[in-house]
Amino acid sequence: VSEKPLSNSLAEGQAMLDRALRLDRNSVVDGGMVYMGLGKRSLEAGEHARAVMWYRKAVNLAPSVALFRLGLAEALEAAQKPAEAAEELRLALLGDPESSGAARQLDAICTKHKTPEERVALWRGISAAQPGAVLPQLYLGIALEASGDMTGALAEYRGAYAKNSTNPLALARLGCTLLVTGSTGEGQEMVQKALQADADLAAVISRTYVRVADRLRSDGKPAEAAVWYRNAADTMPKDPLYRIHLAKALEEAQKPAEAVEELRLVLLAEPGSSGAAQELGAICAKHKTPAERVALWRKISAAQPKAAIPSLYLGIALEAAADLKGALAEYRKAYEADSGNALVLIRLGGALILAEETEQGQALIEKALAANPDYAGEAGEIYARLANMLCFHGRLAEAALWYRRAVATAPTDLRYRVCLAEVLEDQHLQNEAIDEYRHVLLTVPESPRSAQRLDTTCLKHKAPYERLALWREIASAHPNAQIPSRYLELASGGGERR
């Protein structure tokens, strides 16, 4: 099928099909299947208008066949006609109210293209037209729940359950709503029955467990929350996110060893889970010695020798233990495994810079920031660390250069600007130092250290009128700030400097 006019053979075939259908009306379903096949081919080819034409022919031949309407709805949605698609699915459900495919497709369209109120109204109409059907009532409950009407949703779920107490979706939806509304015993019994009947409901049920757990956690009950996070993790064992939630709750419940074990298991199964690694790294930093951190990450890395994330975090642990050489080796391994990982680039680049292989290190950091600008804070910290080292060795001009890079990379972190100003003072570059202190105070006026250093430098190296003008500028920019106001008074001669 193409966008060109129908070929002679296709036109001839359609004419023959039309004649056959006139002779034998019992063949309408077979004829519809032919049209449906043509519609499917057109849809796969991206020819949405033609797909709609073929599917509509199938529906016109056999309007009671829900499958044809489902295909037509899919083609209409692909053709950016969601209202027409929804209408076809509504008609399909009026003819076959227990069509799970039509219900799922219709609700997906409603979720994307209708307001919550419109979604509720549509399902209410279908449910009213089919009062003995389970699915329309269930989807009415789902729509009500999505609109925030839990009481209405619960009533509809109970109604659907009363009609068919073995329907897995009815069990799952009623059970989940009972869990969320506090009837955990009855709710848990229902969702377990639903899972036994249909394992595909695991995702919906796990998300509900997390809702229950999140509420308990926000109420300051992490130990109880951990029980429900564990239910979610056990229900969806291949999804590491639930076990990460569990680990966070366990740590909050003062059970860091259990939290570490959960995250270790995640990384053994999913060594690429950066979320699990980040959480494990944070917990270890709080609750383990540097040597214990290194030992744990070394075991995980040894179990997953080709994975980047365990090597990366082993490197981080080694660096925290002051083993820069060992950290650099692990970062190189992580880079070999995943050269596009921005955190790997940041850490390897930082280790190279601290080892004074600055050109290669900075190139890697710039590559990381191009991939993910959110690492600007880490990059700034690395530049400042090198600057601190250079200061320690008396290499002040070089230190100032790296502090400037830290300022340029992470301009909102004013620590680097203060450090730069102090290094400039040590080099007797008072005017440049004053400019940096001025910038800090114009940004954060209640900065006592910067204010004191600025005023001391002004007293030594500026005329009184210059000192006064500077404080007047800062105080005018922040009229409610106390520190600039006090120093302005001192510069005006109205107070005694302390």
C-alpha positions in Angstrom: 0.0 0.0 0.0 1.3 3.5 -0.8 0.1 7.1 -1.0 -0.2 6.7 -4.8 -3.7 6.0 -6.4 -4.8 2.4 -6.0 -3.0 0.1 -8.4 -5.1 -1.8 -10.9 -4.6 -5.0 -9.1 -5.7 -3.5 -5.8 -8.7 -1.9 -7.3 -9.6 -5.2 -9.1 -9.2 -7.1 -5.8 -11.5 -4.7 -4.0 -14.1 -5.0 -6.7 -14.0 -8.8 -6.5 -14.3 -8.6 -2.7 -17.3 -6.3 -3.0 -19.0 -8.8 -5.4 -18.3 -11.7 -3.1 -19.8 -9.9 -0.2 -23.0 -9.0 -2.2 -23.3 -12.7 -3.0 -22.6 -14.0 0.5 -23.3 -11.6 3.4 -22.0 -14.3 5.8 -18.5 -13.5 4.7 -18.5 -9.9 6.1 -16.2 -10.8 8.9 -13.7 -12.4 6.5 -14.0 -9.3 4.3 -13.4 -7.2 7.4 -10.3 -9.1 8.2 -8.9 -8.4 4.7 -9.5 -4.7 5.2 -8.0 -4.8 8.7 -4.9 -6.4 7.3 -4.6 -3.6 4.7 -5.2 -1.1 7.5 -2.4 -2.6 9.6 0.0 -2.5 6.7 -0.8 1.1 6.1 -0.4 2.0 9.8 3.0 0.3 9.9 4.0 2.3 6.9 3.0 5.5 8.6 0.1 6.1 6.1 -2.4 7.1 8.8 -5.2 8.4 6.6 -5.1 5.3 4.4 -5.1 3.1 7.5 -8.2 4.9 8.8 -9.9 4.3 5.4 -9.3 0.6 5.5 -10.2 0.1 9.1 -13.4 2.1 8.6 -14.3 -0.3 5.7 -13.9 -3.2 8.1 -16.1 -1.5 10.7 -18.7 -0.7 8.2 -18.8 -4.3 7.1 -19.0 -5.8 10.6 -19.8 -3.0 13.2 -20.3 -5.6 15.9 -16.7 -6.8 15.8 -14.8 -4.9 18.5 -11.4 -5.8 17.0 -12.1 -3.7 13.9 -13.1 -0.7 16.0 -10.0 -1.1 18.1 -7.9 -1.0 14.9 -9.8 2.1 13.7 -9.3 3.8 17.0 -5.5 3.2 16.9 -5.4 4.6 13.3 -7.4 7.6 14.3 -5.2 8.4 17.2 -2.1 8.0 15.0 -3.8 10.5 12.7 -4.1 13.0 15.6 -7.9 12.5 15.9 -8.2 11.4 19.6 -11.9 12.5 19.9 -12.9 10.2 17.0 -10.7 7.4 18.4 -12.4 7.7 21.8 -15.9 7.6 20.2 -15.0 4.4 18.3 -13.8 2.8 21.6 -16.9 4.0 23.4 -19.1 2.2 20.7 -16.9 -0.9 21.0 -17.5 -1.0 24.8 -21.3 -0.4 24.4 -21.3 -3.5 22.2 -18.8 -5.6 24.3 -18.4 -4.0 27.7 -15.9 -6.5 29.0 -13.4 -5.8 26.2 -10.2 -5.2 28.2 -8.3 -4.0 25.1 -11.0 -1.4 24.3 -11.2 -0.2 27.9 -7.4 0.1 28.3 -7.1 2.0 25.0 -10.0 4.3 25.8 -8.7 5.2 29.2 -5.2 5.8 27.8 -6.7 8.3 25.3 -8.8 9.9 28.1 -5.7 10.3 30.3 -3.8 12.1 27.5 -6.5 14.2 25.9 -9.4 14.8 28.4 -9.7 16.6 31.7 -10.3 14.5 34.8 -14.0 15.6 34.8 -14.4 14.6 31.1 -12.8 11.3 31.8 -15.2 10.6 34.7 -18.2 11.7 32.7 -17.3 9.4 29.8 -16.9 6.3 32.0 -20.0 7.1 34.0 -22.0 7.1 30.8 -20.6 3.8 29.6 -21.1 2.2 33.1 -24.7 3.5 33.2 -25.4 2.0 29.8 -24.0 -1.3 30.9 -25.1 -1.6 34.5 -24.3 -5.3 34.7 -20.7 -5.0 33.4 -17.6 -5.1 35.5 -15.0 -3.3 33.4 -16.8 0.0 32.8 -17.5 0.3 36.5 -13.8 -0.4 37.3 -12.6 2.2 34.9 -15.1 4.7 36.3 -13.5 4.0 39.7 -10.0 4.5 38.2 -11.1 7.8 36.7 -12.6 8.9 40.0 -9.4 8.0 41.9 -7.3 9.9 39.4 -9.6 13.0 40.0 -9.0 12.7 43.7 -12.4 11.3 44.7 -11.3 8.3 46.7 -14.8 7.8 48.3 -16.4 7.6 44.9 -13.7 5.3 43.6 -14.1 3.0 46.5 -17.8 2.8 45.9 -17.3 1.8 42.3 -14.6 -0.7 43.1 -16.9 -2.3 45.6 -19.7 -2.4 43.1 -17.5 -4.1 40.5 -16.2 -6.6 43.1 -19.8 -7.4 44.1 -20.5 -8.3 40.4 -17.4 -10.5 40.1 -15.4 -11.2 43.2 -12.8 -13.3 41.2 -12.0 -10.6 38.6 -8.2 -9.9 39.2 -8.5 -6.2 38.3 -11.5 -5.7 40.6 -9.5 -7.4 43.4 -6.4 -5.3 42.7 -8.2 -2.0 42.5 -10.4 -2.5 45.5 -7.5 -4.0 47.5 -5.2 -1.1 46.6 -7.8 1.5 47.5 -8.4 -0.2 50.9 -4.6 -0.2 51.5 -4.4 3.5 50.8 -7.4 4.4 52.9 -6.1 2.5 55.9 -7.8 -0.9 55.7 -4.5 -2.7 55.3 -5.5 -6.2 56.4 -8.5 -6.5 54.0 -6.6 -4.7 51.3 -3.5 -6.9 51.5 -5.6 -10.0 51.4 -7.3 -8.8 48.2 -4.1 -7.7 46.4 -2.5 -11.0 47.1 -5.4 -12.9 45.5 -5.2 -10.5 42.5 -1.4 -11.3 42.2 -2.1 -15.0 42.3 -4.6 -14.6 39.5 -2.7 -12.2 37.3 1.0 -11.5 37.8 0.8 -8.6 35.4 -0.9 -6.6 38.2 2.4 -6.5 40.1 3.4 -3.0 39.0 0.1 -1.5 40.0 0.2 -3.2 43.4 3.8 -2.3 44.0 3.1 1.4 43.4 0.3 1.2 45.9 2.7 -0.3 48.5 5.0 2.6 47.9 2.2 5.1 48.4 1.4 3.5 51.8 5.1 3.5 52.7 5.7 7.1 51.6 2.8 8.2 53.9 4.2 6.3 56.8 7.7 7.7 56.2 6.4 11.3 55.9 4.6 10.7 59.2 8.0 9.8 60.9 7.4 6.1 60.9 10.4 4.7 58.9 10.3 1.2 60.4 6.7 0.7 59.4 7.4 2.3 56.0 10.2 -0.3 55.5 7.7 -3.1 55.8 5.7 -1.8 52.9 8.7 -0.9 50.8 9.8 -4.5 51.3 6.4 -5.6 50.1 6.9 -3.5 46.9 10.5 -4.9 46.4 9.3 -8.5 46.8 6.4 -7.9 44.4 8.7 -6.4 41.8 12.1 -7.9 42.5 13.7 -6.8 39.2 13.0 -3.1 39.8 15.8 -1.7 41.9 14.0 1.5 42.8 11.8 -0.2 45.4 14.8 -1.7 47.2 16.5 1.7 47.2 13.4 3.2 48.9 13.6 0.3 51.4 17.2 1.1 52.1 16.5 4.8 52.8 13.7 3.8 55.2 15.9 1.3 57.0 18.6 3.9 57.5 16.1 6.4 58.9 14.9 3.6 61.2 18.5 3.4 62.5 19.3 0.2 60.7 22.2 1.2 58.5 23.7 -2.4 58.2 20.4 -3.7 56.8 20.2 -0.7 54.4 23.7 -1.4 53.2 22.9 -5.1 52.6 19.8 -4.2 50.5 21.8 -1.9 48.3 24.7 -4.4 48.0 22.2 -7.0 46.7 20.8 -4.5 44.2 24.3 -3.7 42.9 25.2 -7.4 42.6 22.1 -7.9 40.5 22.1 -4.5 38.7 25.7 -3.2 38.8 24.7 -0.3 36.6 22.2 1.1 39.1 23.7 4.6 39.8 20.8 5.3 42.3 21.7 2.3 44.4 25.4 3.2 44.3 24.8 6.8 45.2 22.7 5.8 48.2 25.1 3.1 49.3 28.0 5.6 49.0 26.1 8.1 51.2 25.2 5.6 53.9 28.8 4.2 54.0 30.2 7.7 54.3 28.0 8.3 57.4 28.3 4.9 59.1 31.5 3.2 58.0 35.2 3.9 58.4 37.2 4.7 55.2 38.8 1.2 55.4 35.3 -0.4 55.7 34.0 1.6 52.7 37.0 0.5 50.6 36.5 -3.2 51.5 32.8 -3.1 50.7 33.2 -1.5 47.3 36.2 -3.7 46.5 34.0 -6.8 47.0 31.2 -5.4 44.8 33.7 -4.4 42.2 35.3 -7.8 42.2 31.9 -9.5 41.7 31.2 -7.2 38.7 34.6 -6.6 37.2 33.3 -5.2 33.9 30.9 -2.7 35.3 31.7 1.0 35.5 29.7 2.0 38.6 31.3 -0.3 41.2 34.8 0.7 40.0 33.7 4.4 40.1 32.5 4.1 43.7 35.5 2.1 44.8 37.6 4.9 43.4 35.6 7.4 45.4 36.1 5.4 48.6 39.8 5.1 47.9 40.1 8.9 47.3 38.2 9.5 50.6 40.8 7.2 52.3 43.6 9.4 50.8 44.7 6.8 48.3 44.8 9.0 45.2 46.9 6.6 43.2 44.5 3.7 43.9 41.5 5.9 43.1 43.0 7.0 39.8 43.4 3.4 38.8 39.8 2.6 39.6 38.5 5.7 37.8 40.5 4.6 34.7 38.8 1.2 34.9 35.4 2.9 35.1 36.3 5.1 32.2 37.2 2.1 30.1 33.9 0.5 30.9 31.8 3.7 30.3 33.6 6.6 28.7 30.4 8.6 28.4 29.4 8.6 32.1 29.6 12.2 33.2 30.4 11.3 36.9 33.2 9.0 35.7 34.6 11.9 33.6 34.3 14.3 36.6 36.0 11.9 39.0 38.8 10.8 36.6 39.3 14.4 35.5 39.5 15.5 39.1 42.0 12.8 40.1 44.2 13.8 37.2 44.0 17.4 38.2 44.9 16.7 41.8 47.8 14.6 40.4 48.8 17.7 38.5 48.0 16.2 35.1 45.9 19.3 34.7 45.5 19.6 30.9 44.1 16.1 30.5 42.0 16.4 33.7 40.4 19.7 32.7 39.6 18.3 29.2 37.7 15.4 30.8 35.8 17.8 33.2 34.8 20.0 30.4 33.5 17.0 28.5 31.5 16.0 31.6 30.0 19.4 31.9 29.0 19.5 28.3 27.2 16.2 28.9 25.7 17.2 32.2 25.9 20.8 33.5 24.6 19.7 36.9 28.1 18.6 37.8 29.3 22.2 37.8 29.4 22.1 41.7 31.7 19.0 41.7 33.9 20.6 39.1 34.2 23.8 41.1 35.1 21.8 44.2 37.9 19.9 42.3 39.4 23.2 41.0 39.2 24.7 44.5 41.0 21.6 46.0 43.9 22.0 43.6 44.0 25.7 44.5 44.2 24.8 48.2 47.1 22.5 47.5 48.9 25.1 45.6 48.3 27.7 48.3 49.8 25.2 50.8 53.0 25.0 48.7 53.1 28.8 48.3 52.2 28.8 44.6 49.8 31.7 45.0 49.5 32.9 41.4 48.6 29.4 40.2 46.2 29.0 43.1 44.4 32.2 42.0 44.1 30.8 38.5 42.3 27.7 39.8 40.1 29.6 42.2 39.1 31.8 39.2 38.2 28.6 37.3 36.2 27.4 40.3 34.3 30.7 40.4 33.6 30.6 36.7 32.4 27.0 36.8 30.2 27.3 40.0 29.5 31.0 40.3 26.8 30.6 42.9 29.2 29.0 45.4 30.7 32.2 46.9 33.2 30.3 49.0 35.5 30.2 45.9 35.3 33.9 45.4 36.2 34.6 49.1 39.2 32.2 48.7 40.2 34.0 45.5 40.0 37.3 47.2 42.2 36.2 50.1 44.8 34.8 47.7 44.8 38.0 45.8 45.4 39.9 49.1 48.3 37.6 49.8 49.8 38.6 46.4 49.2 42.3 47.3 46.6 42.6 44.6 44.3 44.7 46.8 42.1 46.2 44.1 41.3 42.8 42.6 40.6 41.4 46.1 38.3 44.3 46.9 36.3 43.6 43.6 35.8 40.0 44.7 34.7 40.9 48.3 32.4 43.6 46.8 30.8 40.9 44.5 30.2 38.6 47.5 28.6 41.3 49.6 26.4 42.5 46.8 25.1 38.9 46.4 25.0 37.9 50.1 25.2 41.1 52.2 25.2 39.3 55.6 28.7 37.9 55.1 30.7 38.9 58.2 34.1 37.5 57.1 34.0 39.2 53.7 32.7 42.5 55.2 35.6 42.5 57.7 38.2 41.7 55.1 36.8 44.3 52.7 36.8 47.0 55.3 40.3 46.2 56.6 41.7 46.3 53.0 39.9 49.6 52.3 41.3 51.1 55.5 44.8 50.2 54.4 44.7 50.9 50.7 41.7 53.2 49.8 41.0 56.8 50.5 38.2 57.4 53.0 35.8 58.7 50.3 36.5 55.5 48.3 35.7 53.3 51.3 32.5 55.4 52.0 31.4 55.1 48.3 31.9 51.3 48.4 29.8 50.7 51.5 27.2 53.2 50.3 26.8 51.1 47.1 26.4 47.8 49.0 24.1 49.3 51.7 21.9 50.9 49.0 21.6 47.5 47.2 20.5 45.9 50.5 18.8 48.5 52.6 17.5 46.0 55.2 20.8 44.2 55.7 22.5 44.9 59.0 26.2 44.3 58.2 26.5 46.8 55.3 24.5 49.4 57.3 26.9 49.0 60.2 30.0 49.3 58.0 28.5 52.3 56.2 28.1 54.0 59.6 31.7 53.3 60.4 32.9 54.6 57.1 30.9 57.7 57.6 32.7 58.3 60.9 29.6 57.7 63.0 30.8 54.7 64.9 33.8 53.0 66.4 35.2 50.0 64.4 35.2 46.7 66.1 
